[in-house]
Every structure is written in C-alpha cells, then in structure tokens.
Amino acid sequence: MRIPLALAVATVLTGPVLAAGPSIEGCTACHGAGTSQTEGIPSLGGMPALYVTNQLFMFREGQRKADPMNSLAEPMSDEDLQAYGAAIATLPAPTYQGPAADAERVARANAAIAKHRCASCHGAQLGGDKGVPRIRGQREEYLVTALTTYKTSERAGFDPQMNEVAGELSPNEIADLAYAIARKP
C-alpha cells in the first residue's frame, strides 16, 4: 500500500489518519483552516470537492506546476485525490475581515465581472460549483497571480476557457477584479 506524501506529512503533524478519511492538518498548515494567512497560498475553504480533486490530479500529473504540491500529489491514488477533495471541501469559506472596500474599484470590478461573464461559471455570488472554484473571499494577491498567469497561458486550466477569458483582461481589470472579489461579502 502506498502512503501519499501529503498523508505522511499530515500523519507526522497530527498522528494516525482515521478510517473516516484523510487528515487535512498538513494541508491547513499552509492553506489555513479555510482562510490562508500566507501570501501567495490560496484559501481552500468553500472549494467544491470536484474542483479540489481536479487540481490535485493536475498537480499529480504535472499539468499544473506549484511546489510543493506536485511532489505531495505525485504518489496519491485517484481514491486519495477524491478523499482529500471531499475533506478539504468541508473547510469553512473565507470571509473578508478588513476595512470597507473602495466603491469605485468595486463598481469597476462589477462591470468587468458582467462584461466577462464571470458569474456564468463561478456562480452569481462567485462561490464556485462542481469543477469551478470559489473565488469570492480568495486572497487578493493570489487572484492577481492566477488571472495574470491565465492571461499569459503560464497556467493551464482544467479547461482552456479561463485562459481565453483572462486573455481579454487588462492589467487594471485584473487589479480591480482581485481587489473586489477578495472583499466580496
């Protein structure tokens, strides 16, 4: 029986894994218990299980590059990927706790959300669904990086639609979208 590296890390950090499913303590050490406190590391709370499973699959197969995720996912079986996806999906969704957002930037972002039809995939409240991520409440700098790397095609999506949509975004739109989506209630 192969023990996934992420599972081994979690076991070292938290003790044995229970039969009820994988321990995600190793995941939350970097990503937080729903809300990441680490710059450049995305919040995983509120993510749909299928989306998480797909991302872990892409890390495992080398279709998406992000250390240490590639090495953590590499030994995982399909069943491991699904179990981690289901476990991570139970984390509470992040919510913005800072000062009120600038109304002008939010208005520009809302116009860009409508123009680029973000809600058609991410949902009316940008909470994601099935294979589409929750982006509401995500870390601002992570959103900037994700949109920029989709725009330049440095990051491949599970489906190329994000690369096409992001390819149309201006740097100012990316900045406003990240700002407003991170603060969206």
RAMO-V452532 format. One line per field, one symbol per residue. ss: DSSP state (H for helix, E for strand, L for the rest). psi: psi as a letter, one per 40 degrees, with the letter a starting at -180 (. if undefined). Layout:
BEGIN
ss = ???
psi = ???
END
This chain:
BEGIN
ss = LLLLHHHHHHHHHHLLLLLLLLLLHHHHHHHLLLLLLLLLLLLLLLLLHHHHHHHHHHHHLLLLLLLLHHHHHHLLLHHHHHHHHHHHLLLLLLLLLLLLLLHHHHHHHHHHHHHLLLHHHHLLLLLLELLELLLLLLLHHHHHHHHHHHHLLLLLLLLLHHHHHHHLLLHHHHHHHHHHHHHLL
psi = hhhidddddddddeaihideiihedddeddeifdhhehhehihehehiddddddddddddeeehhhieddddddehidddddddddddeeiiiihheaiiihdddddddddddddefdeddeidefeihbehihdheihddddddddddddeedhhidiedddddddehiddddddddddddeh.
END
